[in-house]
């Protein structure tokens, strides 16, 4: 998806054309639109769930630091109870927390006989 062109890319091209033609009014309009896009992107922050997941991910790392390779079920059983999750930890939630850590290399995932094992890198 890195080849996907953004509005900023198109506006940069249009600005170059407007600058070549000496169209100050178009350049001012394009600069205003780019400023709106940058303002919108700057205001995006983490959602409440994303902030909570950071805390949960740290808890998962703490559990992994205690032992060797562990399955999601073993990690779920080792995690402390959390007030935010009345039904407790689920393997789906733990897997969702582990996936980004596997991608960035802080956690290693190995598959043996159809079971996924996780350990700190």
N, C-alpha and C positions, 0 to 999 in steps of 0.2 A: 504493500500500500504506500510505499515511500514515493512512488511515481505520481500519486494523486496530487493534482494542482489545487491550491487553495485560493480563496478570494484575494488574499494578500498578493499572491503570485500574479493573478490577473490584473489587479490594480497597479502593481509595479510595472507591468508591461504597458498598460494604458497610460501611466504617468510618463514613461519614456517617450511614447508617441506624442502625447500632449506637449511635453517639454520640447521635443524636436520641432513641433509646429508652432511653438510660442504661445500656447493657449493657457494663460494664467488662471482663467476661471475654471477650466477643467482640472488643472493641477491642484487648485485649492479644494475643489470638490473631492478629488481622489484622496488627498491628504486627510480630509475630514472623515472619509469612510474608513481609511486605514486606522485612524485614531480610535474610531468606534469599535473596530474589530479588536484592537489591542486592549481597549478598556474592558470589553466583554471577556476576553481571555484572562485578563488579570484578576477579574472578580471571581473566577471559578476557584473554589476551594474544596477541601475534603468534606464529604457528607458525614453525618453523624455515624453511620454504619462503618464508613472507612476509618474514622477515628477510633471506633471501638475495636475494629479488626487489628489495628496496630498493637493495641494492648493485648489482645488475644494471641497474636502472632508471637509476642514476646513470651507469653506463658508457654506456648508450644515449644519455643526454643529452649526455655528453661527445663522442660521435661526431657527434651532430646539430649540436653547436656548431661543429664543424670545417667543415661544408659547407652547401650550399644544400638544396633539397628532395631527399630520398632515399627509395628504395623499401625495403621490408623486406629484400630480398635484398642490396642495397647496404650496408645497416646491418649485416647478418650478416657480410658479408665484411670490413667495417671494424673490427668488434669484436675485441678481443684474446682469445686462447684462455684458458679458465678451467678449472682443475683439476676443479671440481665437475661439469662437463659433458664427459664423455669423448668424446661424439659431436659436440661443437661446438655452435654456435648454430644454432637452427632458426628459420625464418620464423614458425612458430606461437608460439614462445617470445617472439620480439621483438614480435609483434603483441599478445600477452597483456600484455607490459610497457608497450606504447605506449597501449593502450586506456584505462587509467585516467588517463594523462597527457593524452590528448585530451579526456576528460570534464571534467577540472579546468582545462583551458585552457592548460596549460603547453606543449603541443605542438599544432600545427595539422595537420590531415589534409586533403589535397585529392585528389580523384579525377579523373584525366584519362585518357580512352580506356580505362577499365576497370582502370587501375593506381592504387594508392594511394601517395601521396607524403606524407612526413612532414617537418616542419620545426619548429624552435623558434618559439614565439609571440613 
